[in-house]
Amino acid sequence: MKIDALGVEVYLSGRYSTITGDIAPYGEHPIAERTEALLEVISWLKVPEGQRNNTLIAAAGKMRHEGMGRKEIAASLAQANVDLCDPPLPAGQVAEMAGYAGGYDVAGFVAIPRQMLLSHAFAALSYSAVALLLDIAARYTGKNNGRITVPFVAMQERGWKSPVTLNKVLLELRASGFLKLTKKGGSHRPSWYALPWANHTTTTTTLTSTSNTVIEQNSVQKMNRSGGDGNA
């Protein structure tokens, strides 16, 4: 992992180096086993308080993008926490980070209706709301609508620095109808959300410019069957 706080890169797994074993002309000493010395150097490199969360979150995200599974991420992140963080973060917090990264689906795509992007409701959103809407859409897998979580620990990786700001923008998206709260969370449970416009069972979304809310979702098939505007 790249540790910006220390200006180094340290990898616990998934990396290797290819060497020839030939000594360069300027070398004065033969190649020798130096694992213990290397581990001692690594033991001096500690991520200080204030940098631990961002470092481990970034590492977890990188592991997921490289194809590592949930268990691999959890094990590697736990080891990195013990070896590199001073002092280490609580094990439960690190496991939570690994869980969020491991559950992120790096495949697939998210379709955003063009009529939604051109609506007055979308144009009225703040820049922060648009950014958060895209960040939440990135957490949509096609199977978790209504169960999308937006934990601050995961949003930090996306650049969100304040939980107060995050909650404020979440309220804006809910008020505008682009985000729906489906289950309120508790002290140790994140809330669940749905993207009304990402429902696979509908093909069109009508937005009202007066109330800035999603008011209706009618399928093209229903309109064709009714022979009218689909409001019957």
C-alpha positions in Angstrom: 0.0 0.0 0.0 1.1 3.6 -0.6 1.4 5.4 2.7 1.4 9.1 1.9 1.9 10.0 5.5 5.3 8.3 5.4 6.2 8.7 1.8 6.7 5.0 1.3 4.9 2.0 -0.2 4.6 -1.3 1.8 2.9 -4.4 0.6 1.8 -7.3 2.7 0.7 -9.5 -0.2 0.0 -9.4 -3.9 3.4 -8.0 -4.9 6.7 -9.6 -6.0 10.0 -8.4 -7.5 12.0 -10.1 -10.2 15.7 -10.0 -9.8 18.6 -11.6 -11.7 20.9 -12.2 -8.8 23.7 -10.6 -10.8 25.7 -8.0 -8.9 25.9 -4.6 -10.6 29.4 -3.4 -11.5 29.3 -0.8 -8.7 28.2 -3.3 -6.1 30.7 -4.0 -3.3 28.8 -6.7 -1.4 27.1 -9.9 -2.6 23.3 -10.2 -2.5 22.3 -11.6 0.9 19.2 -12.5 2.9 18.1 -9.4 4.8 14.6 -10.2 5.8 15.1 -9.5 9.5 16.7 -6.2 8.8 13.9 -5.2 6.4 11.3 -6.1 9.0 13.1 -4.0 11.5 13.0 -1.0 9.2 9.3 -1.6 8.5 8.7 -1.7 12.3 10.0 1.9 12.5 7.5 3.0 9.9 4.3 3.9 11.7 1.2 5.7 10.5 0.4 8.3 13.1 -2.9 9.2 14.6 -4.9 11.3 12.2 -3.7 9.4 9.2 -4.7 5.8 10.2 -8.3 5.9 8.9 -7.5 7.4 5.5 -4.5 5.0 5.0 -6.4 1.8 5.8 -9.5 2.9 3.9 -7.4 3.7 0.8 -5.6 0.3 1.2 -8.9 -1.6 1.4 -10.2 0.1 -1.7 -7.1 -0.7 -3.6 -7.2 -4.3 -2.6 -10.8 -4.6 -3.7 -10.0 -3.0 -7.1 -7.2 -5.5 -7.5 -9.7 -8.4 -7.1 -9.0 -9.4 -3.6 -12.0 -11.0 -1.8 -13.6 -10.1 1.5 -11.6 -12.5 3.7 -8.3 -11.6 2.0 -9.0 -7.9 2.5 -10.0 -8.4 6.2 -6.8 -10.4 6.9 -4.5 -8.0 5.1 -6.0 -4.9 6.6 -5.9 -6.4 10.1 -2.2 -7.2 9.7 -1.5 -3.7 8.3 -3.3 -2.1 11.2 -1.1 -4.0 13.7 2.1 -3.6 11.9 1.8 0.0 10.6 -0.6 2.0 12.8 0.6 3.7 16.0 -1.4 3.0 18.0 -3.5 0.4 16.1 -7.2 1.1 15.5 -9.8 -1.0 17.3 -10.1 -4.4 15.5 -13.9 -3.9 15.1 -13.4 -0.6 13.2 -10.8 -2.2 10.9 -13.1 -5.2 10.2 -15.9 -2.7 9.3 -13.6 -1.0 6.8 -12.8 -4.3 5.3 -16.4 -5.3 5.1 -17.4 -2.1 3.2 -14.6 -2.6 0.7 -15.2 -6.3 0.3 -18.9 -5.7 -0.4 -18.2 -3.2 -3.2 -19.0 -4.5 -6.6 -16.3 -3.3 -9.1 -18.1 -4.7 -12.1 -21.3 -3.6 -13.9 -22.6 -0.2 -14.6 -25.2 2.3 -13.4 -27.7 3.8 -15.8 -28.8 7.3 -15.1 -31.9 8.4 -17.1 -31.2 11.3 -19.4 -34.5 12.9 -18.6 -33.5 13.0 -15.0 -30.2 14.8 -15.8 -32.1 17.4 -17.8 -34.9 17.9 -15.2 -35.3 21.2 -13.3 -35.1 19.1 -10.1 -31.6 17.9 -10.9 -30.4 21.3 -12.0 -31.6 22.7 -8.7 -29.3 20.3 -6.7 -26.1 21.7 -5.2 -22.8 20.6 -6.5 -22.2 18.7 -3.3 -25.5 16.9 -3.8 -24.7 15.9 -7.3 -21.3 14.6 -6.2 -22.8 12.6 -3.4 -25.5 11.2 -5.7 -22.8 9.8 -8.0 -20.9 8.4 -5.0 -24.0 6.6 -3.8 -24.7 5.4 -7.3 -21.3 3.8 -7.3 -22.4 1.7 -4.3 -25.5 0.5 -6.2 -24.9 -3.1 -7.5 -28.2 -3.7 -9.2 -29.3 -6.0 -6.4 -29.1 -3.8 -3.3 -31.6 -1.0 -4.1 -33.3 -0.2 -0.8 -30.3 -1.6 1.1 -27.6 0.9 0.0 -25.5 2.2 2.9 -23.7 5.4 3.0 -21.3 5.1 6.0 -19.0 8.0 6.6 -16.0 5.6 7.0 -16.5 4.5 3.4 -17.3 8.0 2.1 -14.0 9.3 3.4 -12.4 7.4 0.6 -14.5 9.4 -1.8 -13.3 12.7 -0.4 -16.0 13.5 2.2 -14.3 15.0 5.2 -17.1 15.8 7.6 -20.0 13.6 8.8 -22.0 16.8 9.4 -21.7 17.9 5.8 -22.4 14.3 4.6 -25.7 14.2 6.6 -26.7 17.6 5.4 -26.3 16.6 1.7 -28.1 13.3 2.4 -31.1 15.3 3.6 -31.0 17.5 0.5 -31.1 14.4 -1.8 -33.9 13.0 0.2 -35.9 16.2 0.1 -35.4 16.5 -3.7 -36.6 12.9 -4.2 -33.4 11.5 -5.7 -32.8 9.4 -2.6 -35.2 7.5 -0.4 -34.6 6.4 3.2 -35.9 2.8 3.5 -34.6 1.9 7.0 -33.3 4.2 9.6 -30.1 3.1 11.2 -29.0 3.1 14.9 -25.8 3.8 16.8 -24.1 0.8 15.3 -26.2 0.2 12.2 -26.1 2.3 9.1 -29.3 3.5 7.5 -30.5 1.9 4.2 -31.3 3.9 1.1 -32.9 3.4 -2.3 -32.3 5.3 -5.6 -35.9 5.7 -6.9 -34.7 6.2 -10.5 -32.5 3.0 -10.5 -35.4 0.6 -10.2 -35.0 -2.1 -12.8 -38.7 -2.6 -13.2 -39.3 0.8 -14.7 -38.0 2.4 -17.9 -39.1 6.0 -17.5 -39.1 8.4 -14.6 -41.2 11.6 -14.5 -39.8 14.4 -12.3 -41.8 17.4 -11.2 -40.1 20.8 -11.5 -42.4 22.4 -9.0 -41.9 20.2 -6.0 -38.5 18.8 -7.0 -39.6 15.2 -6.1 -39.9 12.0 -8.0 -43.6 11.6 -8.3 -44.2 8.8 -10.7 -42.5 5.9 -12.4 -44.4 4.3 -15.3 -43.1 1.7 -17.7 -43.3 2.1 -21.4 -45.0 -1.3 -21.6 -47.9 -0.1 -19.4 -48.4 3.0 -21.5 -48.5 0.9 -24.7 -51.0 -1.5 -23.2 -53.3 1.3 -22.0 -53.0 3.1 -25.3 -52.8 6.3 -23.4 -50.6 8.2 -21.0 -50.3 5.3 -18.5 -52.3 7.1 -15.7 -55.3 4.7 -15.9 
